[in-house]
Amino acid sequence: MNQLTKNRRSPVGRTGKSVDQAGVAERRKACAEALLNRPWILKETDSEIYHAIKDQHQELREWFMRFAGMSLVVTRTMAKLEKVPVTAHPWMGFGEFREKRDYVFFTYGLWFLEGKTELDQFLLTDLTEQVREHMLAEGMEADWTNYYHRLSMARALKRLKTLGALLNVDGDETDWAQDAGRNVLYECSPVSRYILRRFPQDLTAYDRPEQLADPVVYADTPDGIADKRRHRVYRRFLLEPVVLDRQWDEDDLYYVITQRRSLIDQLEKMLGWEGRRYREGLLFFHPELTGEPELFPTLSAISDLALLVAGELRRELNLPDSASGLYTEDDGSIRIRRLDLERLLLKLRERHKEYWSKEHREATSTELADQLFSHLAQWSLGEWADEANGIFVLYPVLGRWTAEYASREFDL
């Protein structure tokens, strides 16, 4: 089975013109993938892809705006696609953040940088003091004598550095987290002002939080309603690994079904994805390995476990007289109890333990199940139906994979 969502080589003709057109199409796909999978592309560090985006700026800008309502921003130093999810999922956050407070400090860090100009230098204590005073005026607390508050701010600052919004000149925020008497010298990056999304109108013009999810202002007309629906569908396919029929509302599902051919053609043209219609929904696959997006199955060992479980479930479902107690729902999904999954994992470990990592060989069945449930949910391959009672729904798309460990070595 091909990798799950997220370039196929264009046929190269005999003439120089055909070859050039094929090359342009391949570069456009590479640009689109980079824009979708990176926060931005910096001219300083990714000059080749940055200039390729500038060369194809008009076509890229028009396609993303027409089909997804996404704005393409290109400046003298960077290129960025404004990606606005229809639905926010937990896996869309920063994996290293541990507390809600981390996001609060991250946001106030950006607020502080808004008041700086390019290459301005400042001390960490300047930032923390201004953030503390501003939060206090808003009725919130930032106590830098509290180790956990400093640790949250340190994580926020590290993320700002990773994104390229903040440049480290001298010192490290980790040392400050351990000792409030330490200090750090930073420099403001020219891209810091582009991290936050640009809204199509002033924030005071919005009446409800849900309106913030709209990437553009839609007219209250049939054309405006049609644009909003098209953008919503494309954004979900572009930003989520799997969207099943059961996850669409009625209007959007009607669009997916009636516009299936157009959806498949457009996403193949711009990104090289292959679309296929299955009983559970319209699924998109990336036909080749690529360094841009993270694909399922991932390189992590937990993906191996997911594939092994998928194969074992298929075998148990084929047992006579439903001896396993498992069965498929009308839409192909499977409801599985935590205890049953733990039983499967223990069976698989006994059978394949020589191939498993030390961590997974020594983990309890509960720990293995927790890791697997989290991994499947992140890839939209399942979700909790009743977490309190340990009931998890495995989506039918998981059954599109199976895996076995090789029984012998192959010559490469």
N, C-alpha and C positions, 0 to 999 in steps of 0.2 A: 504494500500500500504506500502511496506517496505521502510525503510529509503534509501535515495538516496546515492549511491556509498560511499563508504567509510563508532560468528565464528561458523561457523556452527560446531556443535559437530560431531566428527568422530564417526562412530559406534564402540562400544566397544565389542570385541569378548569375548569368554569364556576363552581363554588362557591368561596367564600372558604376553606372547609376544604380542598379539593383543592389550591388554590394554596399554602396554608400547609404542607400535607404535602409538596408538591413542594419547597418552599423548605427545609424541615427536612432532606429527603433530600440535597439539594445541599450544604447546610452540613456534613452528616455526612460526605459524600464528601471535601469539602475538608479537614475535620479529619483524616480517616484518611490522606489523601495527605501532609499536613503532618507527621503523626506518623511516617510511614514514611520520609520523605525528609529530615528534619532531626534533628540530635542531640537537640534538645528545643525547646519553644516557651516563650519567656520572656514573662511578663505585661508586663514593662516595655517591651519592644520590639515585641511582637506581641499587643497587648491584645485585639483583636477575635477572632483565632483561638483565643487562650487561653480567653476566656470562652465561645466556642462549644464548645470541648472540655469545659469544666466543665458546660455545659448538657446535653451529650449523653454525659456521663461514663459513666453506667451501661451504655448500649447499646454504646458503643465498648469499654469494659472487658470486657464479657461476650463480645462477638464475637471480639476478639483472643485472649482467654484460651481460649475454647471451640475455636476453629479452629486457632490457631497456638501456643498456650501462652505468648503474650507478655503480660507484665504492663504495665498502664498506671499510671504514677505521676503524681499531680497534687498539687502543694503550693500554698502561697499565692503562690509566685513563678514556678512553671514547671510544664510538663506534658511527660512523657517516656514514650515507648514503649520497653520493654526489648527490643531486637532482637538475637536470638542466631542467627547463621547455622548451618546444618547443616554446611556445608563452608566453610572459610575460603579465599578466593581472593585472589591478589595485588592485584587492583584494589580490594579492600575496605580496604586500608591507607591511610595518609596519603601522598598523592602527593609532597609536598615532602620527606619523609624520605628520606635517602640511605643511611644505615647502620643496622644492627641496633641499634647503640648509641643512635640517636635514640629508639627505642622504649623502651629501658632507662631513659634519662633522663626520658622522658615519664612512665613509670610511677612512678619515684621522685619526680618532681615532684608527682604526685598523692598519693603517700605523705606527703610533707612537708605538703601542704595539709590532709590529714586531721587533723593536729594543730592546725590553726588554726580560729578561729571567724570568723563572718561579719564582714567589714570590718576584720579584723586587717591591719595593715601590717607589712611586713618588707623587708629588703634582700636583693638577689640573693646577696650573699656569705654571708648566713645560710643560705639555701637550699643553696647549693653546698657549704658546709662540712658541713652535716648529712648531705647526700646522700653526700658523699665518705666520711665516717666510717661511715655505715651500710653502704655498699657494701663498704668495706674489711673490715668485720666479717663480711660474707657471702662474702669471698674474691674480690671483684671490684674493678676499678680505675677510678677517676675522677681523672684528672690534669689539674687546671685550668691548669697551666703549658703543657699541650699544646694548640696552636691548634685541632686537629681535634676534641678533646674539647669545647672551649668552643663550637665551631661546632655540634656535635651538640646540646649543651644549649640553645643559642640557638634552634635549629629546634624543639626540644621546647617551649620556653617560648612561642614564637610560636604554636604550635598550641594550647597551653593558653589563650592570649589569644583566639585566633580562636573557640574553643569557648565563651568567656565564663567560664572557670573562674578566670582571673587578670586583674586589672585593673592597667593601667600607670598609675602616679602620676607618676613622674619618671625620665627616662633611658630607654635602650633597650638590650636585650640584644645587638643587633648591634654596638654600640660596645664592649661588654664582650668579645665574641668577638674583636674586633680588638686590644683592649688589656685585659689582665687587671686592670689597675689601675683601670678604670672600675667604676661601681656603678649599680644600678637600684633604685628603690623601687616595690614592688608592693602591691596590696591583694587580700585573699582574697574571692572572689565567693561569694554564698550558694548557688550551684549547683555548686560544685566537688566537693562530696561525692556528687553524683549522676552523675558521669561514669562511674565504674566500675560495672559490672553488679552487681546484687544477686543473690546466689546463694540458692536456696531452702533450703539447709542449710549448716552450717559446713563449711569447706573440708576439715577433717580427716576428714569423713565420706566423702570420695571416695577410691576405691581406684585408679582409672585416669584418666588425662588425658581420655579420650574421654567420661567421664561429665560433664565440665564443659560439654559441648555441650547437655546436656538443660536446657531452661528451667525445668522443674518436676520434682518427684520423682514417678516413675511407679510405681504398684503392680504387683507381679509377678502380675497377674491378666489374664484375657482383656480386660477393660475397660481396664486400664492399658496393655496392649500396643496396643489399638486407638487409644487416645488418643495414644500416642507416635507411631504411624504417621501419623495424621491431622495432628498438629502438624508432623511432619517434612515432609510433602508441602506443606502450606500455607506453611510458612516458606520453602521453596525457591522456590515460585512468587512469594511476596511480596518476596524479597530478591535473587533472581537474574533477569537479563534473559531468559534462555532455559533451559529444562530439557528436553532431548530424551529420547525413550524409552530410548535407549542409555545415558543417564546415571542412570537409576533402578535400584535393585536390584529383585529379582523381586517382593518383597512390596509395595514402594511403587508399582511399575508396575501391579500388579494393582489397587491402590486407585485410581490415576489413571484407568485404563480403566473400571473398574466405577462409579466415582463422578464421572465426567466431567460429567454434567449438574449435579450438586450443586456441584462446583467452579466451573463457569462461572456458575451462578446466584449463588452467594455472593460471588464476586469482582466480579461486575457490580453486585450490590446495595450492597456496602460501598464499592467504589472506582470503579465505572463502567467497569471494564475489559471488553473484548470477548474472549471465548475461542473458539478454533476448533481443530478437530481436523484435523491434517494427517498425511500418511504418517509423518513423522519424529517427531511428538509433538503434545501439546496446547500450543498457543501462546496467549499473551495479548497484546493490543494496547491501546494507549490511543487512543481514537477522536478525541481533540482535542488540540491543542497546549496545554500548560499550563506555568506557571512553576515548579511544584514539582519534579518529577523531571527528570532528564536523560534524553532520549529518543533512540533511534536511528531515523534518522540524526541525528547531532549537528550542531551548527553549525560544527564543525571541518572544515577542508578535507580531512582524511584520511578522513572519512565519504564525501565526494564520490568520492574514489578507490575506496573500497570498493564503492560502487554502480556505478561505471564498470567495475570489474573483474568484478562479478557479471554485468553485461550482456554484456561481451566473452566471458566464459566460456560463457555461454549460446549465443552465436553460434558459437564454436569447436566446441562440442559438437554443433552441428547441421550441421557440415561433413560432406560425404560421405566414407564409408570411414574415419571417425575420423582425418582428416588431421592433426588437432591433436595426437593421441596422448593426449588426455584422455578419461576415461570416468567414469561415475558408478557408485558401489558399489550394492549391493542396497538400502541404506537411503537412497540419494540423495546421499550425501556424495561429495566429490571429493578425491582425493589429488593434490597438486600439488607439483612440485619448486620449490625456490627459484629456480633458473635460469629455469624456465618463467614464474613470476610476474614476475621481473625483465623478461623479454622482453615480457610483456603490458603492464607499466607503461611501458616505453620506447615501445611502439607507441601507447599511449594518450596519452603526453606529446607525441609527434610530431603526433598528430591534434588534440589539444585544448590545446596549450601556451599559446595566447592567453588561456585562461580560468584557467590555473593560477597559483598564487602564486609569487612570486620564489623563495621557499625551495624549493618543489617543482620548479620549472623547473631550478634549479641543483643539486639533490641528485643523488647517484649512484643508480643502480638498486638498489644494496645498501641504501643509506640509506632509500629509498622502501619497499623490501620490508620492512625491519625495522620501520618505522613502521606499515605496514599489518598485518603479522603481530601486532604488539602490540595494535593497535586491535581487530582481529577477536577475539583471545583475550579481551580485556577485556569484550567484549559477548557472549561465549559463542557466537560465530559460527564458531569454528574452534579448532584446537589443534595443537600439534606432535605428530606421530606418531613422528618420528625427527629430532630437531633436529640431531644430529651429522651426519646425511647430508642435511639440508635437505629433509625431507618433511613437509609441512603438510597437515592434513585440513580442508577447507572443509565446514562443515555445510550441509545442504540448505536450512535456513531462510534463508541468504544469498541463495539463488536466488529468494526471494519478492520481491526488489527488483530494479529496474533503473532506469537514469537516463541522460538525455542532456542536454547543454547546449542551451538554447533557441536556435533559429536566428534568431529575430527578437524584437523587443521587443513586449511586450504593454501595452495601455493599462489602467491600474489605475483 
